Amino acid sequence: MHSEDFRYLESRVKAQYEAFPYPDIETANKNGTALAAMPSDIFAINHYLFAGFRDFSLPFRVLVAGGGTGIATVRLAQQLQRAGCPSKLVYLDLSEESRRIAERRAQSFGLDNIDFHTGSLIDLPSLGLGVFDYIDCGGVLHHLEEPAAGLTALTEVMAAEGGMGLMVYGPYGRAGIYPIQEMMRRLGAKNQSDQLPVLKKGLDGLPATNLLHHHERFRQGYGENDAELVDLFLHPVDRPFTVPQLTQLCERAGLRVVRFMPTAKYEPASYIGVAEILRRVSDMEWLERAALAELLSGNMHMHFFFAVRSENFEEGIVDIERPDIADFVPVLRDIDGAVLAEKLSQSNDFAYNFDGTSVVAEITDGMRALIAEIDGHRTLEEIYMSLAGKSGSLDWLSFRATYFAVHRILHDLLYGLFLRKRG
């Protein structure tokens, strides 16, 4: 049983997304592929939750909880359809207008493997929607008055060996947003439509000292449309989480965090090179390192992560140093290896920006040659044999070391390379 305050706030959230469905953007690239939405990718799900062994020729049930305007739903449904998976996706959202947008998107992609439902995430266990192998829940828990109850409801409908992919807000990268939210509450207005003109004028007139100017994410531009402005600054419920708070939230719901993504973003070495600090960091467990990285970066505004049941002790992540790694197939996200290798040919330095922090890695000719061979079908052993046949002198240990360097860039930094076991 939930409080009257909970249902009242839920009704306000519903009203917002009826009036301002968000985000309302195009969701396809030139070849008709649904745009990527982290963590919503079946290859990533397989890599992080099923150690690369998930057989998508078998039935696979997915819940997109808080499906909004359908970006994650369409992405997953299209990937599963293309994989020939006998899948069923269930979309659930409070907003009927958001659902209508999601349904139109699904129709534009010719998808028929989605069931659409309107309702509250909190009521999931009583809706009779079944049990799910994977649950996708992005941008929802931080808009609940009772996030722990929401996550518990998700856990109740997740299969014992299943997993979740989630996104919630982080406090440090949104530090400038919360004073504006409080300012708008104090100024008062009848509804969000009335607040919008005042908000826009206020944002235009902010002094240079305002926190909103101090974060890279928001210096690059914010509030591209009314729906985004409302979602950022006028939302009735917005409660961010630090890494330790997320860990505790998951524990309360009977879950454990598998990994935050991309993984390099949660490594202190991405932000600082002080030897004494890194020496101490080297003795920390990965969750401790992630918490420290969040403090060092100072501007993480979202956390993407995978989670499983606490009693699920199976290591779901593909260990790239496992002895049979040669039998695994590397898969790039939405790009051909040859095309990517060509794009990386312009420089021997690869620079990636974590919201203002630039991480630089070296790209060698050997790495480009390996990347060009990645087609999503051949195993690492087959790629090695192809390259060895061309060079005549490549040994497995050298190839393996080159793949590790590629993996650190394309997986750890970019969230763009995953591994699966060939079925």
C-alpha positions in Angstrom: 0.0 0.0 0.0 1.4 3.4 -1.0 0.8 6.8 0.6 -1.6 9.4 -0.8 1.5 11.6 -1.4 3.0 8.9 -3.6 -0.2 8.6 -5.8 -0.5 12.4 -5.9 3.1 12.8 -7.2 2.6 10.0 -9.6 -0.4 11.7 -11.0 1.6 14.9 -11.5 4.4 12.9 -13.3 1.7 11.4 -15.5 0.3 14.8 -16.3 3.7 16.1 -17.3 4.4 13.4 -19.8 0.9 13.7 -21.2 1.5 17.4 -21.9 5.2 17.2 -22.6 6.2 13.7 -23.8 9.9 13.3 -23.8 12.1 12.8 -25.7 10.3 13.3 -29.0 13.2 12.7 -31.5 13.9 10.8 -34.6 15.0 7.2 -33.8 16.5 5.9 -37.0 19.8 6.3 -38.9 20.2 6.2 -42.6 20.1 2.4 -42.9 16.9 2.1 -40.9 18.6 1.0 -37.6 16.9 2.2 -34.4 19.2 4.6 -32.6 21.4 3.2 -29.8 20.2 3.8 -26.3 22.5 2.8 -23.4 22.2 0.2 -21.9 19.5 -1.0 -24.3 21.5 -3.3 -26.7 21.1 -7.1 -26.9 24.9 -7.6 -27.4 25.7 -5.6 -24.3 23.0 -7.4 -22.4 24.5 -10.7 -23.4 28.0 -9.5 -22.6 27.2 -8.2 -19.1 24.4 -10.4 -17.9 24.9 -13.8 -19.6 28.7 -14.0 -20.1 28.1 -14.0 -23.9 26.3 -17.4 -23.8 22.7 -16.2 -24.3 21.2 -18.1 -27.2 18.8 -15.6 -29.0 17.3 -18.4 -31.1 15.4 -19.3 -27.9 12.4 -17.3 -26.5 13.4 -14.1 -24.7 11.0 -11.9 -22.8 11.7 -8.2 -22.2 10.0 -5.6 -20.1 10.7 -1.9 -20.8 9.5 -0.3 -17.6 8.7 3.4 -18.1 9.1 3.1 -21.9 8.4 6.7 -22.6 8.4 7.6 -26.2 9.8 4.2 -27.2 13.5 4.7 -27.9 14.7 1.7 -25.9 11.7 -0.4 -26.8 12.1 0.1 -30.6 15.9 -0.5 -30.3 15.6 -3.8 -28.5 12.6 -5.0 -30.5 14.4 -4.4 -33.8 17.6 -6.0 -32.6 15.7 -9.1 -31.5 13.7 -9.2 -34.7 16.9 -9.0 -36.8 18.5 -11.8 -34.6 15.5 -14.1 -35.5 14.7 -14.3 -31.8 11.2 -15.5 -30.8 10.9 -12.6 -28.5 8.1 -10.7 -26.7 8.6 -7.2 -25.5 6.2 -5.6 -23.0 6.1 -1.7 -22.9 4.7 -0.1 -19.8 4.3 3.6 -19.1 2.1 6.0 -17.2 1.5 8.3 -20.1 -1.0 7.5 -22.8 0.5 10.2 -25.1 4.0 8.8 -24.7 2.6 5.4 -25.5 1.0 6.7 -28.7 4.3 8.1 -29.8 6.0 4.8 -29.0 3.4 2.8 -30.9 3.8 5.0 -34.0 7.6 4.5 -33.8 7.2 0.7 -33.6 4.8 0.8 -36.6 7.3 2.8 -38.6 9.9 0.0 -38.1 7.4 -2.7 -38.9 7.8 -4.3 -35.4 5.1 -6.7 -34.3 6.8 -8.2 -31.2 5.7 -5.5 -28.7 2.7 -5.5 -26.3 1.9 -1.9 -25.1 0.4 -1.3 -21.7 -0.4 1.9 -19.8 0.1 1.7 -16.0 2.3 2.3 -13.0 5.6 0.5 -12.5 4.7 0.2 -8.8 1.7 -2.0 -9.7 3.8 -4.4 -11.8 3.4 -7.5 -9.6 -0.4 -7.3 -9.8 -0.7 -6.6 -13.5 -0.2 -10.2 -14.6 2.3 -9.4 -17.3 4.5 -12.4 -16.6 8.2 -12.9 -15.8 11.0 -11.4 -17.8 14.5 -12.4 -18.8 15.6 -8.8 -19.1 14.1 -5.6 -17.7 15.1 -2.2 -19.2 14.4 0.8 -16.9 16.0 4.0 -18.0 15.2 7.4 -16.5 12.4 6.2 -14.2 13.5 5.4 -10.7 14.7 8.9 -10.0 11.1 10.2 -10.8 9.5 8.0 -8.1 8.6 9.1 -4.7 9.5 5.6 -3.5 12.5 4.4 -5.7 13.1 1.4 -3.5 9.5 0.2 -3.9 9.8 0.7 -7.7 13.0 -1.3 -7.9 11.5 -4.1 -5.7 8.4 -4.3 -8.0 10.8 -4.8 -11.0 12.7 -7.5 -9.1 9.5 -9.4 -8.4 8.8 -9.9 -12.1 12.4 -10.7 -13.1 13.4 -14.3 -13.9 15.8 -15.8 -11.3 18.7 -15.8 -13.8 17.6 -12.6 -15.5 19.0 -9.1 -15.3 18.2 -5.4 -15.5 19.7 -2.5 -17.4 19.0 0.8 -15.6 19.7 4.6 -15.8 19.3 7.1 -13.0 20.5 10.6 -12.4 23.7 11.4 -10.6 23.9 14.5 -8.3 27.2 16.1 -9.1 26.7 16.6 -12.8 23.3 18.0 -12.2 24.3 20.3 -9.4 23.3 23.3 -11.4 19.8 22.0 -12.1 18.6 21.6 -8.6 18.9 25.2 -7.5 16.9 26.2 -10.6 14.2 23.6 -9.7 14.0 25.1 -6.2 13.9 28.6 -7.6 11.0 27.7 -9.8 9.1 26.1 -6.9 9.6 29.3 -4.9 8.4 31.5 -7.7 5.3 29.4 -8.0 2.9 29.0 -10.9 -0.4 27.2 -11.6 1.1 24.6 -13.9 4.2 23.8 -16.0 2.9 25.7 -19.0 2.6 28.8 -17.0 6.1 28.3 -15.5 7.8 27.8 -18.9 8.0 31.5 -20.0 9.3 32.5 -16.5 11.9 29.7 -16.6 13.1 30.7 -20.1 13.6 34.3 -19.1 15.4 33.2 -15.9 17.8 30.9 -17.8 18.6 33.7 -20.2 19.4 36.0 -17.3 21.5 33.8 -15.1 24.6 35.4 -13.6 28.0 33.9 -14.6 28.4 32.6 -11.1 25.4 30.2 -11.3 26.3 26.6 -10.9 24.5 25.7 -14.2 27.4 27.4 -16.1 30.0 25.3 -14.5 29.3 21.9 -16.0 30.4 20.8 -19.4 27.1 19.0 -20.1 25.1 22.2 -19.8 27.7 24.5 -21.3 27.2 22.5 -24.5 23.5 23.5 -24.6 20.3 22.5 -22.7 16.7 23.0 -23.2 16.5 22.3 -26.9 12.7 22.3 -26.7 9.9 22.8 -24.2 9.7 19.1 -23.2 13.4 19.0 -22.4 13.2 22.2 -20.3 10.2 20.8 -18.4 12.0 17.5 -17.8 15.2 19.2 -16.6 13.9 22.1 -14.5 10.2 21.7 -13.7 9.8 18.0 -12.9 7.8 17.3 -9.8 10.0 14.4 -8.6 13.8 14.4 -9.2 16.1 12.6 -6.8 19.6 11.7 -8.0 21.9 8.9 -6.6 25.6 8.6 -6.0 27.3 5.3 -6.7 27.1 4.2 -3.0 23.5 5.2 -2.8 22.7 3.2 -5.9 24.5 0.2 -4.4 22.3 0.5 -1.3 19.2 1.0 -3.3 19.9 -2.2 -5.2 20.6 -4.2 -2.0 17.3 -3.1 -0.5 15.6 -4.5 -3.6 17.5 -7.8 -3.5 19.9 -6.9 -6.3 23.6 -6.4 -6.8 25.2 -4.0 -9.3 27.1 -5.9 -12.0 28.9 -2.9 -13.7 28.5 0.8 -14.4 29.0 1.8 -18.1 31.1 2.6 -19.8 33.6 1.0 -17.5 36.5 3.4 -18.0 34.3 6.3 -16.9 34.2 4.6 -13.4 38.0 4.2 -13.1 39.9 6.9 -11.1 42.8 6.6 -13.5 40.7 8.2 -16.2 40.7 11.4 -14.2 43.9 11.7 -12.2 47.5 10.6 -12.6 48.8 11.1 -9.1 50.9 8.0 -8.3 50.1 7.9 -4.6 46.3 8.1 -5.2 46.5 5.4 -7.9 48.6 3.2 -5.7 45.9 3.2 -3.0 43.1 2.8 -5.7 44.8 -0.4 -6.9 43.8 -2.2 -3.7 40.2 -1.2 -3.9 37.2 -3.3 -5.1 35.7 -2.1 -8.3 32.6 -0.5 -6.6 34.9 1.5 -4.3 36.9 2.7 -7.4 33.6 3.6 -9.1 32.6 5.8 -6.1 36.0 7.5 -6.1 35.8 8.1 -9.9 32.5 9.8 -9.4 34.0 12.1 -6.8 37.0 12.8 -8.9 35.1 13.6 -12.1 32.7 15.9 -10.3 30.2 16.0 -13.3 28.6 12.6 -13.8 25.0 13.5 -14.5 23.7 9.9 -15.3 24.6 6.4 -14.2 24.0 3.5 -16.5 24.4 0.1 -15.0 23.4 -3.6 -15.1 22.1 -5.5 -12.1 21.1 -9.1 -11.2 19.5 -10.8 -8.1 21.8 -10.8 -5.1 21.6 -14.6 -4.9 22.7 -14.9 -8.6 26.4 -15.5 -8.0 27.2 -16.5 -11.6 29.7 -14.0 -13.1 27.7 -12.6 -16.0 30.4 -10.5 -17.6 32.6 -11.9 -20.3 36.1 -12.1 -18.9 38.4 -11.2 -21.8 41.3 -13.1 -20.1 39.4 -16.4 -20.0 41.3 -19.3 -21.5 38.7 -19.9 -24.3 38.5 -16.3 -25.4 39.5 -17.4 -28.9 36.0 -19.0 -29.3 34.2 -15.7 -28.7 32.8 -13.4 -31.5 33.5 -9.6 -31.1 30.5 -7.5 -32.1 30.6 -3.8 -32.8 27.6 -1.6 -32.1 26.0 -0.2 -35.3 29.2 0.1 -37.4 31.2 -2.2 -39.6 34.8 -2.9 -38.6 36.3 -1.8 -41.9 34.4 1.5 -41.8 35.5 2.1 -38.2 39.1 1.2 -39.0 39.0 3.8 -41.8 37.6 6.4 -39.5 40.5 5.7 -37.1 43.1 6.0 -39.8 43.4 9.8 -39.5 45.5 9.8 -36.3 47.4 7.5 -34.1 45.8 9.1 -31.0 42.3 8.3 -30.0 40.7 10.9 -27.7 37.4 10.4 -25.9 35.6 13.0 -23.9 33.8 12.1 -20.6 31.8 15.3 -20.2 34.9 17.5 -20.2 37.6 15.0 -19.2 39.6 13.8 -22.3 41.0 10.3 -22.2 43.7 9.7 -24.9 44.8 6.3 -26.1 47.1 5.1 -28.9 45.8 3.5 -32.0 48.4 1.4 -33.9 48.3 0.0 -37.4 47.9 -3.5 -35.8 44.9 -2.4 -33.9 43.3 -0.9 -37.0 44.0 -4.1 -39.0 42.2 -6.1 -36.3 39.3 -3.7 -36.1 38.8 -4.0 -39.8 38.3 -7.7 -39.5 35.5 -7.5 -37.0 32.3 -8.4 -38.8 30.1 -9.8 -35.9 30.3 -13.3 -37.2 33.9 -14.6 -37.0 35.5 -15.6 -33.7 38.7 -14.1 -32.4 40.5 -17.2 -33.5 39.2 -16.8 -37.1 40.2 -13.2 -37.1 43.7 -14.2 -35.8 44.0 -16.8 -38.6 43.1 -14.2 -41.2 45.6 -11.7 -40.0 48.3 -14.3 -39.5 47.8 -15.5 -43.0 48.3 -12.0 -44.3 51.4 -11.2 -42.2 53.0 -14.6 -42.0 54.6 -13.8 -38.6 51.8 -12.9 -36.2 51.7 -15.2 -33.1 48.6 -15.7 -30.9 50.0 -13.9 -27.8 50.8 -10.8 -29.9 47.3 -10.9 -31.4 45.7 -11.3 -28.0 47.6 -8.3 -26.6 46.4 -6.2 -29.6 42.8 -7.3 -29.0 43.1 -6.3 -25.3 44.2 -2.8 -26.4 41.3 -2.6 -28.9 38.9 -3.8 -26.2 40.1 -1.2 -23.7 39.2 1.6 -26.2 36.1 0.3 -28.0 34.5 -1.4 -24.9 35.8 0.3 -21.9 35.7 3.9 -23.3 33.1 3.7 -26.0 30.6 1.0 -24.9 30.8 0.0 -28.5 32.4 -3.5 -28.6 31.0 -6.7 -26.9 31.7 -10.4 -27.0 29.4 -13.4 -27.5 30.0 -17.1 -27.6 29.2 -18.6 -31.0 26.2 -20.9 -30.7 
